[in-house]
Amino acid sequence: MDRIDSVLNALPQDLVTRDPDITARYLTDFRKYLTGATRAVLRPRTREDVALIVRLCAEHGVPLVPQAGNTSYCAAATPSAAGDELVVSLERLNAIRELDAANLSLTAEAGCVLSVLQEAADAAGLLLPLDLGSRQSCQIGGNLSTNAGGVSVLKYGMARDLVLGLEAVLPDGTLLEVLQPLRKNNTGYDVKQLLLGAEGTLGIITAVSLKLVRKPVQTVTAFLAISQIAALTTILGEAQAYTGENITSFEYVSDHSLKLLLAAKPEARHPLSEASAHYVLLEAQTASPVFPLEDAVSALLERLMEAGLVTDGTLAAGGAQRDALWELREHIPEAEVAFGGSIKHDVSVRTSRLPAFIEAASALVETHSQGGRLSIYGHVGDGNVHFNVLAPEGAVASDYKAWFEREVAARIYDLAVEMGGSYSAEYGIGLVKKGLMARYGSPEKTALMRAVKAAVDPQGIMNPGKVV
Ligand SMILES: Cc1cc2nc3c(=O)[nH]c(=O)nc-3n(C[C@H](O)[C@H](O)[C@H](O)COP(=O)(O)OP(=O)(O)OC[C@H]3O[C@@H](n4cnc5c(N)ncnc54)[C@H](O)[C@@H]3O)c2cc1C
């Protein structure tokens, strides 16, 4: 009997799935970069099950790969092809333990799907202000382990900023409970921060206490044509000023991306009468029943048009129009897939430098890409742009992607880093971006990360090969 059999045989068998027809769906990452192998997927129902699994794996030196919704864009939840790691899926650990409306907090287990938690908050007249395109399949444990961003970061922050407390199983099987939903708790090191954004390398999150906010009672959504990219920063500043810092989303859509979307989805409509090179999807929300939000946005548009910064715009008149505008933004990744998929560069720079970055990076692609097609969009209110490139029409997408990643991609990352930015704004490192971390990461930071990993997980059994 080998080490993996020792673990599998010691576990209650209802936690162990060995059937290859079932385990197959846990083995390939969302973007289909990699397919791994495993002898079994373990599906705990309780935190005690998780602790037992980790304890047994620690005893026998068997590596584990925590997996949530498996929507990682950098293969962070995919086991190695050697088949020597066990996948731990948190999907059955999915109870909402408590919603304390007066405390504006929600305590839920790691396997809760994000949209389920959003709906629970909504039913209580509150808002869970974490939102991203994968909301129907990603799980809160995955969101916290990747420190997810998304479309509401501008007002509410990254996933990390919404965490009040955390419960997790450490790599030796110890249950760490710092789950109290407290806004103030200065009692030594804030150890929960170690697990947030750790991509499963320091332990398995089993539950979390999250901040809620009052549900917005007014929402104004606008789609604007921008005269020139350089105006983005000014427009964002004016929008914040006019709405009293109530801009929740400030999303950029290039005409390249909108055209792809309209070609891939013939049922979608261009929201404006004339095309422009650049657009912004702007959303303002407030929970105040008396703040004149609509007037504020109308005055903002008047001011921006008078100044020549915005050339055209439309305000969503209701929920259906709002949904249609958001679909234009959120379905761009699908449109890219319909045209052979994109080479993604998820980069960030400070918002004041973003227009210059987009211009300079576009010029690099123009010069070096041998006809590659741009698709640029993203959360520019946070300084984060998805600067993507598609193969030229008629090229074999996979060959072109391999060539581009070898010959051109580094120029784009070099530019972002030279401008003081990040080579991975919100998707993390996982397996796919380890090369970028080696090239651009600070050696001192990497050394400290390795020291933390060695201290918390001396056997290296938690999600080996990822991040560090
Ligand atoms: C359509 C689409 C849109 C997206 N939009 C955004 C976006 O706007 N912003 C953004 O940041 N990301 C976005 N993503 C990427 C992805 O959805 C996020 O990274 C998400 O947070 C991953 O959650 P998941 O549940 O799928 O985690 P998984 O992919 O299953 O896992 C991610 C990482 O977390 C670890 N992990 C999972 N659960 C646990 C746990 N309980 N304890 C410890 N470690 C764990 C895994 O080992 C892995 O390292 C998008 C993806 C898609 C497909």
PDBQT file of the ligand as one rigid body, heavy atoms in Angstrom, charges set to zero:
ROOT
HETATM    1  C1  LIG A 501     -15.796  34.826 -16.833  1.00  0.00    +0.000 C 
HETATM    2  C2  LIG A 501     -14.746  35.081 -15.797  1.00  0.00    +0.000 A 
HETATM    3  C3  LIG A 501     -14.601  36.352 -15.271  1.00  0.00    +0.000 A 
HETATM    4  C4  LIG A 501     -13.646  36.602 -14.295  1.00  0.00    +0.000 A 
HETATM    5  N1  LIG A 501     -13.540  37.858 -13.797  1.00  0.00    +0.000 NA
HETATM    6  C5  LIG A 501     -12.657  38.107 -12.811  1.00  0.00    +0.000 A 
HETATM    7  C6  LIG A 501     -12.554  39.417 -12.240  1.00  0.00    +0.000 A 
HETATM    8  O1  LIG A 501     -13.223  40.355 -12.663  1.00  0.00    +0.000 OA
HETATM    9  N2  LIG A 501     -11.678  39.591 -11.238  1.00  0.00    +0.000 N 
HETATM   10  C7  LIG A 501     -10.901  38.565 -10.751  1.00  0.00    +0.000 A 
HETATM   11  O2  LIG A 501     -10.136  38.784  -9.797  1.00  0.00    +0.000 OA
HETATM   12  N3  LIG A 501     -10.972  37.332 -11.276  1.00  0.00    +0.000 NA
HETATM   13  C8  LIG A 501     -11.820  37.068 -12.286  1.00  0.00    +0.000 A 
HETATM   14  N4  LIG A 501     -11.887  35.819 -12.820  1.00  0.00    +0.000 N 
HETATM   15  C9  LIG A 501     -10.963  34.755 -12.339  1.00  0.00    +0.000 C 
HETATM   16  C10 LIG A 501     -11.586  33.833 -11.253  1.00  0.00    +0.000 C 
HETATM   17  O3  LIG A 501     -12.974  33.748 -11.373  1.00  0.00    +0.000 OA
HETATM   18  C11 LIG A 501     -11.222  34.308  -9.854  1.00  0.00    +0.000 C 
HETATM   19  O4  LIG A 501      -9.837  34.143  -9.662  1.00  0.00    +0.000 OA
HETATM   20  C12 LIG A 501     -11.952  33.580  -8.721  1.00  0.00    +0.000 C 
HETATM   21  O5  LIG A 501     -11.741  34.280  -7.513  1.00  0.00    +0.000 OA
HETATM   22  C13 LIG A 501     -11.521  32.122  -8.537  1.00  0.00    +0.000 C 
HETATM   23  O6  LIG A 501     -12.477  31.476  -7.720  1.00  0.00    +0.000 OA
HETATM   24  P1  LIG A 501     -12.743  29.912  -7.816  1.00  0.00    +0.000 P 
HETATM   25  O7  LIG A 501     -13.788  29.585  -6.827  1.00  0.00    +0.000 OA
HETATM   26  O8  LIG A 501     -13.039  29.498  -9.194  1.00  0.00    +0.000 OA
HETATM   27  O9  LIG A 501     -11.358  29.330  -7.350  1.00  0.00    +0.000 OA
HETATM   28  P2  LIG A 501     -10.445  28.164  -8.007  1.00  0.00    +0.000 P 
HETATM   29  O10 LIG A 501     -10.117  28.503  -9.406  1.00  0.00    +0.000 OA
HETATM   30  O11 LIG A 501     -11.049  26.836  -7.767  1.00  0.00    +0.000 OA
HETATM   31  O12 LIG A 501      -9.143  28.295  -7.089  1.00  0.00    +0.000 OA
HETATM   32  C14 LIG A 501      -8.352  29.445  -7.140  1.00  0.00    +0.000 C 
HETATM   33  C15 LIG A 501      -7.193  29.312  -6.151  1.00  0.00    +0.000 C 
HETATM   34  O13 LIG A 501      -7.690  29.308  -4.820  1.00  0.00    +0.000 OA
HETATM   35  C16 LIG A 501      -7.329  28.096  -4.144  1.00  0.00    +0.000 C 
HETATM   36  N5  LIG A 501      -8.472  27.745  -3.302  1.00  0.00    +0.000 N 
HETATM   37  C17 LIG A 501      -9.749  27.548  -3.691  1.00  0.00    +0.000 A 
HETATM   38  N6  LIG A 501     -10.536  27.337  -2.618  1.00  0.00    +0.000 NA
HETATM   39  C18 LIG A 501      -9.723  27.401  -1.537  1.00  0.00    +0.000 A 
HETATM   40  C19 LIG A 501      -9.938  27.276  -0.131  1.00  0.00    +0.000 A 
HETATM   41  N7  LIG A 501     -11.145  27.048   0.371  1.00  0.00    +0.000 N 
HETATM   42  N8  LIG A 501      -8.872  27.416   0.689  1.00  0.00    +0.000 NA
HETATM   43  C20 LIG A 501      -7.633  27.640   0.202  1.00  0.00    +0.000 A 
HETATM   44  N9  LIG A 501      -7.384  27.758  -1.114  1.00  0.00    +0.000 NA
HETATM   45  C21 LIG A 501      -8.417  27.651  -1.962  1.00  0.00    +0.000 A 
HETATM   46  C22 LIG A 501      -7.004  27.106  -5.237  1.00  0.00    +0.000 C 
HETATM   47  O14 LIG A 501      -6.087  26.121  -4.805  1.00  0.00    +0.000 OA
HETATM   48  C23 LIG A 501      -6.412  28.019  -6.285  1.00  0.00    +0.000 C 
HETATM   49  O15 LIG A 501      -5.074  28.279  -5.951  1.00  0.00    +0.000 OA
HETATM   50  C24 LIG A 501     -12.808  35.547 -13.833  1.00  0.00    +0.000 A 
HETATM   51  C25 LIG A 501     -12.947  34.264 -14.360  1.00  0.00    +0.000 A 
HETATM   52  C26 LIG A 501     -13.906  34.028 -15.338  1.00  0.00    +0.000 A 
HETATM   53  C27 LIG A 501     -14.037  32.617 -15.858  1.00  0.00    +0.000 C 
ENDROOT
TORSDOF 0
